[in-house]
Amino acid sequence: MSDVSHGVNASKTNNGAITPVSVDTGVHFVVGTAPVQMVNGKVNEVIMASSYKEAVQALGYSDDWKKYSLCEEIYTAFTLFNSAQVFFVNVLDPKKHKKTVDETQIDVVDGQIVLPAEAIAGSVEITGKTAGEDYEVFYSDTNCVVEFLKETTGKLTVKYDAVDASQVTKSDIIGGYSVSTHKTTGLELINNVFPLYTKVPDLILCPNWSHDAEVAAVMSAKAENINGLFEGEAILDIDCTAETGATYYTEVPAWKKQKNFTKRTEVVCFPKVALEDRVFNLSTQLAASMSAVDNAEEYGGGTPCESASNKGIQADRMVTADGSEVVMDIQQANYLNENGVVTALNFFNGFVSWGNYTACYPANTDVTDYFYCINRMFKWVAKTLILTYWNYIDRGIKRRLIDAVVQSINDWLASLATDEKIIGGRVEFNESENSTSQLAAGIVRFHIYMTPPSPMQKMDFVLEYDLSYLAALVAA
């Protein structure tokens, strides 16, 4: 081939610019129970849903949130707050958590027999009838329905197995890894989210279970170490039952300490809230509000820099577990805040979440630990840096690469400061932190300084009577 070149050529060179990865915030990871028998749904697998429809198709739905805790999250996240994505793990197994219902005679009405939604369709037996020939079984929105294919009247004897959510224990919620089956279950599945979906959840919930000290401890442990790289927040509830929990605000601090709800990775909520005839764990409403605030342009703009405190929740009253109404004034709510508990408040702008502190307050006075918005902001920045610069791992340590990383991080931090997501920030590559032995071993340390804004918890207005203004009364 001739090497003669004649004409004009153009080519592109890499200028070394590094663009930060866009990282989500306010992503929920929720473990609980769902009526999966209605949709042949999955057990102990991570399910991602971006809408109410997707969640219901994958998990089923029931208004009985005491039995089916994931349905509270589905309704709250997608119907009330329009969340983007939620990762669900259902631990209710219709093959395991079930009971046999005694034979009973039931009237055929309009060619159908209506059974509870807990009935397992494949287990339904009708004396003298054959499934597929004489009848079919399906689920409506609220029931399991036996529909006869031929004209049928009178009473028939029916037998079936039913899902029994009461058989689910905290061990199912906590989960783990089985050596025999090689399956991961329960909360342990949080480490499967990123490999499957390239998303990192940062808010961990277990509705109806997070008040249990052991479940809460595992939630907190998972929040401290997601995939060995990331951190999140465990959103917990105080037990609001009279027998084992706290039903009056003064009882809450002692209960919180007794159950060791005292970590910087925990946000603790009291009491429950209600909207008309629906009762919610405050944790689900707070987490949904945090996600909404994170992603609203007027607040977080895609970052967790803004606290969800004094932002709206969907409630018309506060209640304990038995439905008794709780009424708190600002002093009582502030007492809970002073003890590291987030509550709700109905003061001037409707019902809002009230409180900025993680559970470590007041014992821990490090502002990066006890203000949950600052705590979350540090974790979000760390997550962004990890995902942005992951592709540079194992490249040769060269001055040009170090300079490019420093420049790109400083540019990014400057943009966050311009948008007022942080007050200021910078990165330094310090000789004192990068010894020759470390560099030879392939370890490079970048030191990032930044200051997220604290929530304006208190405004003081000083009023003074000024005698000088009286001079206007006698001025000519």
Secondary structure, 3 states (H helix, E strand, C coil): CCCCCCCCCCCCCCCCCCCCCCCCCCCEEEEECCCHHHCCCCCCCEEEECCHHHHHHHHCCCCCCCCCHHHHHHHHHHHHCCCCCEEEEECCCCCCCEEEEEEEEEECECCEEEEECCECHHHCEECCCCECCCEEEEECCCEEEEEECCCCCCEEEEEEEEECHHHCCHHHHHCEECCCCCCEEHHHHHHHHHHHHCCCCCEEECCCCCCCHHHHHHHHHHHHCECCCECCEEEEECCCCCCCCCCCHHHHHHHHHHCCCCCCCEEEECCEEEECCEEECHHHHHHHHHHHHHHCCCCCCCCCCCCCCCCECCCCEEECCCCCEECCCHHHHHHHHHCCEEEEEECCCCEEEECCECCCCCCCCCHHHHEHHHHHHHHHHHHHHHHHHHHHCCCCCCHHHHHHHHHHHHHHHHHHHHCCCCCEEEEECCHHHCCHHHHHCCCCCCEEEEECCCCCCCCCCCCCCCHHHHHHHHCC
